Amino acid sequence: MAEDATQPLIQHYDDLVRVEAKGMLQPLVERVTREYLMVDRNRAAELMSMSRTFFEEYLFKTPQLKLIEHHVPGSKKVFYDPNELKQAVLSLMD
């Protein structure tokens, strides 16, 4: 019977720990995503199942994609965060 009375308290602490852990880890996940999981134009086109030519003609120069471009200093190479790319393409489809 005593075990049943402590279950809500244990669940409450478990929920608090999960929320705190998520809050601590979220910035790290975002940083890792930005630093290590960027895609270039070729990979972006491939992820969206379209040819690179189609991507460059119809999507590459749109304002939505221009806003999310990331450039390496001193290079013309363009990279995209996959999550930002998904949101930009979905906004174009609406």
C-alpha positions in Angstrom: 0.0 0.0 0.0 2.9 2.4 0.8 4.3 1.8 -2.7 1.1 3.0 -4.3 1.2 6.2 -2.3 4.7 7.0 -3.5 4.1 6.4 -7.2 2.7 9.9 -7.9 5.7 11.5 -6.1 8.1 9.3 -8.1 6.3 10.2 -11.3 6.5 13.9 -10.4 10.2 13.7 -9.8 10.7 11.7 -13.0 8.8 14.3 -15.0 10.9 17.1 -13.4 14.2 15.4 -14.3 13.1 14.8 -17.9 12.1 18.4 -18.4 15.4 19.6 -16.8 17.5 17.2 -18.9 15.7 18.1 -22.1 16.3 21.8 -21.3 20.0 21.1 -20.8 20.5 18.9 -23.8 18.4 20.9 -26.4 21.1 23.6 -26.9 23.8 20.9 -27.3 21.6 19.0 -29.9 21.1 22.3 -31.8 24.8 23.0 -31.8 25.7 19.5 -33.0 23.1 19.8 -35.7 24.4 23.1 -36.9 28.1 22.1 -36.7 28.0 18.6 -38.0 24.8 17.9 -39.8 24.6 20.5 -42.5 23.9 19.6 -46.1 25.1 21.1 -49.3 23.1 21.8 -52.5 23.6 18.3 -53.9 22.5 16.6 -50.7 19.6 19.0 -50.3 18.3 18.1 -53.7 18.8 14.4 -53.0 17.0 14.6 -49.7 14.0 16.2 -51.5 14.1 13.5 -54.3 14.7 16.0 -57.1 17.5 16.7 -59.6 20.1 19.2 -58.8 19.0 21.2 -61.9 15.4 21.4 -60.8 16.6 22.4 -57.3 18.8 25.2 -58.6 16.2 26.5 -61.1 13.2 26.5 -58.9 14.2 26.6 -55.3 17.8 27.7 -54.9 17.2 31.4 -55.6 13.9 31.7 -53.6 13.9 34.1 -50.7 13.0 31.3 -48.3 16.1 29.4 -49.1 18.3 32.4 -49.3 17.4 33.2 -45.7 18.5 29.9 -44.4 21.8 29.6 -46.3 25.0 29.1 -44.3 28.3 29.9 -45.9 31.9 28.9 -45.0 34.0 32.1 -44.7 36.0 32.6 -47.9 34.0 30.1 -49.9 30.9 30.3 -52.1 29.8 26.9 -50.9 26.3 26.9 -49.5 25.1 24.7 -46.7 21.6 24.2 -45.1 20.4 23.0 -41.8 18.1 20.0 -42.7 15.4 21.2 -40.3 15.4 24.8 -41.7 15.5 23.4 -45.3 12.4 21.3 -44.6 10.5 24.3 -43.2 11.5 26.5 -46.1 10.4 24.0 -48.7 7.1 23.4 -46.9 6.5 27.1 -46.8 7.0 27.2 -50.6 4.5 24.4 -51.1 1.8 26.2 -49.2 
